[in-house]
Amino acid sequence: MARSVKSAFTLVELLVGMALLSMLVVLLLGITNETAGITQRAGAKIEQFRAARTAFETITRRLSQATLNTYWDYDDASAPTRYLRQSELRFISGPGVAGDASSSPPRPTHSVFFQAPLGFVSDSPAFGGLESLLNTWGYYIEFDGDTASRPDFLTPSISPLRYRYRLMELMEPSDQMTLYQYTSGRNSLGLLKCSLYKTREWFTNPLANRSNSHVLAENIIALVILPKLSGQEDSTGTKLSPDYSYDSSKTDKNDSAVVNADTNWKNQLPPVLQVTMVAVDETSFKRLQSGTAAPALGLDSLFKVAGSLTDPAQNGYAKDLKTLEATLQSQKLNYRIFTSNVIVKAAKWSRAQTQ
């Protein structure tokens, strides 16, 4: 009777197979971990820039609603000689308006403050149904800890403060708006306050009350506001505000007695606002940020002169934006730039008043 022979793996073959299988498992785990890491980083970027995009849309929508409620009145009520544009409301924007990179806390690049019929009031049933009340509103960048946004029990001893650049939104309730106490009525000389008042308490006082401001988005490092005339009136885009500054209480930056009628700011809203916002993602930024000091990104030297808006070889907006991008790339920061031209609906540009 013939003996049957059964084939089987040798010990060496089993060891080789197990080694190959182990290598395959390690390789697959590595691929899986790398894929998970990429997915997590991509998700963080998407989430971060989604918040930035939402914040940018909020800014542009609110700015388009800015108003001055301009009207015409006598230059002198007792001895009138002509009509002048008048307004009890204000619009101001530009570098250094709410502070700068050396302020405490640092507030780099630009800020903007204005009035709009946004109907925001204190939590009181007495103001229900008044959705068109005027508010003082504003936007600015601030580098600070997250004290205001964390619960009281989460003290710095339990969890250190997170210092970040943040886009802040000022919302002064209509029932607390103090603007009119500076701009309406008459002073002791009988002169209209709305003609004389040119200082900034109307927004610096509510700004000092931290409860009026909240975080709109984190890791927003730059906000640039350029007031412009329409493209038909100015193809360069820099004629109205060559250094980004704008203050509707003045004729121009120096409040000159005689100013070109084409660019007279007095009680006028800019027809167009070019808004630029630069955001970085949390994952890459937290590698750079440590302690309580703002990272050196050179923001204090940028966006001071509008210059050329398109040619980075010339001084101005385009060159500053390219410089900032180069800095972010050298720091290996992921970033996004949002830009839009906002048409201010209530702007009715007029050349009738020359001083």
VMD Tcl script that draws the C-alpha trace (Angstrom):
set ca {
  {0.00 0.00 0.00}
  {1.45 3.35 -1.13}
  {2.04 6.06 1.55}
  {0.36 9.43 0.79}
  {2.62 12.52 0.90}
  {1.17 15.77 2.35}
  {2.77 19.08 1.28}
  {3.24 21.87 3.93}
  {5.15 25.12 4.51}
  {8.53 24.83 6.03}
  {9.48 26.87 9.07}
  {11.63 29.17 6.94}
  {8.73 29.81 4.57}
  {6.44 30.64 7.48}
  {8.94 33.06 8.96}
  {9.43 34.80 5.60}
  {5.65 35.03 5.10}
  {5.12 36.46 8.57}
  {7.88 39.02 7.98}
  {6.32 40.09 4.68}
  {2.89 40.30 6.29}
  {4.29 42.40 9.16}
  {5.95 44.78 6.70}
  {2.68 45.06 4.80}
  {0.75 45.83 8.02}
  {3.32 48.47 9.05}
  {3.14 50.03 5.58}
  {-0.66 50.11 5.66}
  {-0.66 51.62 9.17}
  {1.75 54.30 8.02}
  {-0.44 55.14 5.04}
  {-3.52 55.18 7.27}
  {-1.87 57.49 9.83}
  {-0.60 59.82 7.11}
  {-4.04 59.91 5.50}
  {-5.65 60.63 8.86}
  {-3.14 63.42 9.50}
  {-3.77 64.97 6.10}
  {-7.53 64.73 6.64}
  {-7.23 66.33 10.07}
  {-5.04 69.17 8.79}
  {-7.31 69.72 5.79}
  {-10.35 69.73 8.06}
  {-8.71 72.27 10.34}
  {-7.88 74.50 7.35}
  {-11.39 74.22 5.96}
  {-12.94 75.00 9.34}
  {-10.59 77.90 10.01}
  {-11.04 79.51 6.63}
  {-14.78 78.84 6.73}
  {-14.95 81.02 9.86}
  {-12.77 83.64 8.15}
  {-14.95 83.60 5.04}
  {-18.10 84.01 7.14}
  {-16.50 86.91 9.02}
  {-15.49 88.57 5.75}
  {-19.01 88.28 4.40}
  {-20.32 89.82 7.62}
  {-17.95 92.79 7.33}
  {-18.77 93.51 3.72}
  {-22.51 93.23 4.34}
  {-22.42 95.56 7.36}
  {-20.21 98.12 5.62}
  {-22.58 98.29 2.67}
  {-25.28 99.42 5.16}
  {-23.27 102.35 6.56}
  {-25.16 105.64 6.56}
  {-24.70 109.32 7.42}
  {-28.28 110.53 6.83}
  {-26.80 113.62 5.21}
  {-28.98 116.70 4.78}
  {-28.52 120.32 3.68}
  {-28.70 123.21 6.13}
  {-27.61 126.85 6.49}
  {-23.93 127.54 7.10}
  {-24.97 130.05 9.79}
  {-28.47 130.01 11.28}
  {-28.37 133.72 12.26}
  {-26.81 135.04 9.03}
  {-27.02 132.34 6.38}
  {-25.04 132.72 3.18}
  {-25.34 129.24 1.65}
  {-26.32 125.64 2.24}
  {-23.81 123.08 3.46}
  {-23.92 119.31 3.86}
  {-24.59 118.37 7.46}
  {-24.76 115.09 9.39}
  {-24.90 114.03 13.01}
  {-23.47 110.61 12.08}
  {-19.86 109.63 11.43}
  {-17.67 107.30 9.38}
  {-13.96 106.78 10.06}
  {-11.42 104.25 8.82}
  {-7.72 103.75 8.27}
  {-4.47 102.90 10.06}
  {-4.11 103.89 13.71}
  {-7.82 104.60 14.21}
  {-8.28 102.12 17.07}
  {-4.57 101.74 17.82}
  {-1.56 100.19 16.13}
  {0.96 97.38 16.51}
  {2.54 99.14 19.51}
  {-0.76 99.66 21.38}
  {-1.75 97.63 24.42}
  {-3.23 95.34 23.27}
  {-1.69 95.55 19.78}
  {-4.17 96.54 17.07}
  {-2.28 96.34 13.76}
  {-3.31 97.39 10.24}
  {-6.67 99.18 9.84}
  {-9.95 99.75 11.68}
  {-13.35 101.06 10.64}
  {-16.23 102.54 12.67}
  {-19.58 103.79 11.40}
  {-23.33 103.96 11.97}
  {-25.82 101.60 10.34}
  {-29.53 100.77 10.89}
  {-28.86 97.34 12.40}
  {-31.41 97.43 15.20}
  {-29.16 95.97 17.90}
  {-30.43 96.88 21.38}
  {-29.92 95.83 24.99}
  {-31.85 92.87 26.33}
  {-35.00 94.78 27.12}
  {-38.56 94.08 25.96}
  {-39.12 97.83 25.70}
  {-37.14 97.90 22.45}
  {-38.83 95.00 20.69}
  {-39.80 95.47 17.04}
  {-37.35 98.33 16.41}
  {-35.19 96.57 13.83}
  {-34.11 99.77 12.04}
  {-32.59 101.64 14.96}
  {-29.12 103.06 14.36}
  {-26.05 101.50 15.94}
  {-22.41 102.42 16.15}
  {-20.53 99.47 14.62}
  {-16.89 98.71 13.96}
  {-14.18 96.22 13.05}
  {-10.54 95.99 14.12}
  {-7.72 93.46 14.60}
  {-6.47 92.76 18.12}
  {-3.71 90.54 19.51}
  {-4.62 89.41 23.02}
  {-5.45 86.46 25.26}
  {-8.81 84.69 25.22}
  {-9.97 85.87 28.66}
  {-13.25 87.30 27.37}
  {-14.26 84.14 25.51}
  {-13.59 81.51 28.19}
  {-15.86 80.53 31.11}
  {-15.05 81.93 34.54}
  {-14.04 78.57 36.00}
  {-11.36 78.08 33.34}
  {-8.69 80.21 34.97}
  {-5.16 80.70 33.53}
  {-3.82 78.45 36.30}
  {-5.91 75.60 34.91}
  {-5.39 76.36 31.23}
  {-2.96 79.04 29.93}
  {-4.43 81.90 27.92}
  {-4.38 81.49 24.15}
  {-2.80 84.58 22.62}
  {-3.93 85.05 19.03}
  {-4.73 87.70 16.44}
  {-8.50 88.12 16.35}
  {-10.95 90.06 14.24}
  {-13.13 92.01 16.66}
  {-16.61 93.41 16.05}
  {-17.82 96.43 18.03}
  {-21.60 96.48 18.55}
  {-22.91 99.41 20.58}
  {-26.61 98.97 21.45}
  {-28.91 101.64 20.02}
  {-30.24 102.54 23.46}
  {-26.68 103.21 24.66}
  {-25.39 105.10 21.62}
  {-23.82 108.37 22.80}
  {-22.95 109.86 19.41}
  {-25.70 112.48 19.45}
  {-24.47 114.08 22.65}
  {-21.43 115.21 20.66}
  {-22.99 116.01 17.30}
  {-26.51 117.40 17.91}
  {-27.75 120.67 19.44}
  {-25.66 123.80 19.87}
  {-22.68 124.75 21.97}
  {-22.32 127.83 24.18}
  {-21.52 129.99 21.15}
  {-24.68 128.93 19.38}
  {-22.79 127.02 16.72}
  {-23.93 123.63 15.53}
  {-22.05 120.85 17.25}
  {-22.38 118.64 14.20}
  {-20.20 121.11 12.29}
  {-17.59 121.43 15.01}
  {-17.23 117.97 16.50}
  {-14.22 116.20 14.92}
  {-12.84 114.02 17.69}
  {-13.35 110.34 18.44}
  {-15.18 109.80 21.72}
  {-18.20 108.56 19.77}
  {-16.39 105.24 19.17}
  {-13.45 105.24 21.60}
  {-15.78 105.32 24.63}
  {-17.85 102.28 23.57}
  {-14.62 100.61 22.44}
  {-13.20 100.97 25.96}
  {-16.17 98.97 27.27}
  {-15.04 95.42 26.51}
  {-18.59 94.09 26.73}
  {-19.43 95.93 23.49}
  {-16.92 93.90 21.45}
  {-16.73 90.22 20.64}
  {-14.53 87.92 18.56}
  {-15.75 87.52 15.01}
  {-12.93 85.21 13.86}
  {-9.55 84.04 15.14}
  {-6.19 84.16 13.36}
  {-7.08 87.20 11.26}
  {-3.81 89.09 11.03}
  {-4.64 91.99 8.72}
  {-7.63 94.14 7.78}
  {-7.16 96.77 5.07}
  {-9.86 99.33 4.21}
  {-9.36 101.57 1.15}
  {-12.08 104.20 0.50}
  {-12.45 104.82 -3.23}
  {-14.43 106.75 -5.79}
  {-16.13 104.80 -8.55}
  {-13.96 103.43 -11.33}
  {-15.38 105.97 -13.77}
  {-14.29 108.85 -11.53}
  {-10.89 107.46 -10.57}
  {-9.18 104.62 -12.44}
  {-6.26 104.51 -9.96}
  {-8.46 103.88 -6.91}
  {-6.24 106.03 -4.69}
  {-7.40 109.57 -5.40}
  {-9.91 109.76 -2.53}
  {-7.65 108.33 0.20}
  {-3.97 108.11 -0.80}
  {-2.93 106.94 2.68}
  {-6.08 104.87 3.46}
  {-7.37 107.43 5.99}
  {-10.95 108.70 5.91}
  {-12.96 110.77 8.41}
  {-16.35 112.12 7.42}
  {-16.11 114.92 10.02}
  {-13.24 116.51 8.07}
  {-12.66 117.80 4.55}
  {-9.50 115.72 4.19}
  {-6.86 114.22 6.48}
  {-5.66 117.70 7.53}
  {-9.19 119.18 7.54}
  {-8.02 121.81 5.07}
  {-10.08 124.99 4.69}
  {-9.83 124.70 0.91}
  {-9.87 121.25 -0.65}
  {-10.54 119.79 -4.08}
  {-14.31 119.43 -4.46}
  {-13.79 116.03 -6.14}
  {-12.29 114.57 -2.95}
  {-14.00 116.52 -0.15}
  {-14.88 114.05 2.64}
  {-17.01 116.43 4.70}
  {-20.21 114.61 5.74}
  {-19.91 112.16 2.87}
  {-19.57 108.38 2.70}
  {-16.99 106.89 0.32}
  {-18.84 105.38 -2.67}
  {-16.69 102.22 -2.66}
  {-14.67 100.44 0.01}
  {-11.99 97.98 -1.02}
  {-11.81 95.51 1.86}
  {-8.90 93.07 2.22}
  {-8.55 90.51 5.01}
  {-5.69 88.07 5.60}
  {-6.30 84.90 7.63}
  {-3.91 82.15 8.77}
  {-4.86 78.68 9.98}
  {-4.61 77.61 13.62}
  {-2.45 74.53 13.03}
  {0.41 76.40 11.39}
  {0.08 79.55 13.51}
  {0.35 77.82 16.88}
  {3.78 76.51 15.82}
  {4.90 80.13 15.54}
  {3.12 81.64 18.52}
  {4.53 81.28 22.03}
  {4.01 83.31 25.17}
  {2.17 86.62 25.23}
  {4.12 88.53 22.57}
  {2.83 88.98 19.04}
  {4.91 87.19 16.38}
  {7.11 89.40 14.23}
  {5.19 89.63 10.96}
  {6.12 93.23 10.07}
  {2.50 94.39 10.18}
  {3.39 97.78 11.71}
  {5.20 98.89 8.54}
  {2.58 97.76 6.00}
  {-0.48 99.37 4.39}
  {0.37 102.99 5.21}
  {0.31 104.36 1.65}
  {-2.12 103.11 -1.00}
  {0.28 103.79 -3.91}
  {-0.12 101.26 -6.70}
  {-2.95 98.78 -6.24}
  {-1.73 96.41 -8.96}
  {2.05 96.72 -9.45}
  {4.14 95.10 -6.68}
  {7.26 96.74 -8.10}
  {5.98 100.12 -6.91}
  {5.34 101.27 -3.35}
  {1.78 100.75 -2.22}
  {-0.94 98.19 -1.60}
  {0.24 95.54 -4.10}
  {3.83 95.65 -2.83}
  {2.76 95.53 0.83}
  {0.51 92.55 0.16}
  {3.32 90.73 -1.65}
  {5.69 91.52 1.25}
  {3.21 90.10 3.77}
  {2.73 86.94 1.67}
  {6.52 86.45 1.50}
  {6.74 86.77 5.30}
  {3.96 84.23 5.83}
  {5.53 81.81 3.37}
  {8.95 82.14 5.06}
  {7.28 81.29 8.38}
  {5.55 78.30 6.71}
  {2.10 79.64 7.60}
  {-0.96 78.56 5.65}
  {-3.01 81.63 4.75}
  {-5.89 82.97 2.69}
  {-6.48 86.47 1.33}
  {-10.03 87.78 0.94}
  {-10.65 90.91 -1.14}
  {-13.84 92.61 -2.28}
  {-15.04 96.03 -3.44}
  {-18.05 97.00 -1.34}
  {-20.55 99.49 -2.74}
  {-21.84 101.71 0.07}
  {-25.54 101.97 -0.73}
  {-26.18 105.23 1.14}
  {-23.25 107.09 -0.47}
  {-24.41 109.96 -2.68}
  {-21.16 111.60 -3.69}
  {-21.48 115.33 -4.30}
  {-19.05 118.05 -5.37}
  {-21.37 120.93 -4.46}
  {-19.59 121.76 -1.20}
  {-15.95 122.85 -1.52}
  {-15.12 123.61 2.11}
}
mol new
graphics top color blue
foreach p $ca { graphics top sphere $p radius 0.5 }
foreach p [lrange $ca 0 end-1] q [lrange $ca 1 end] { graphics top cylinder $p $q radius 0.2 }
display resetview
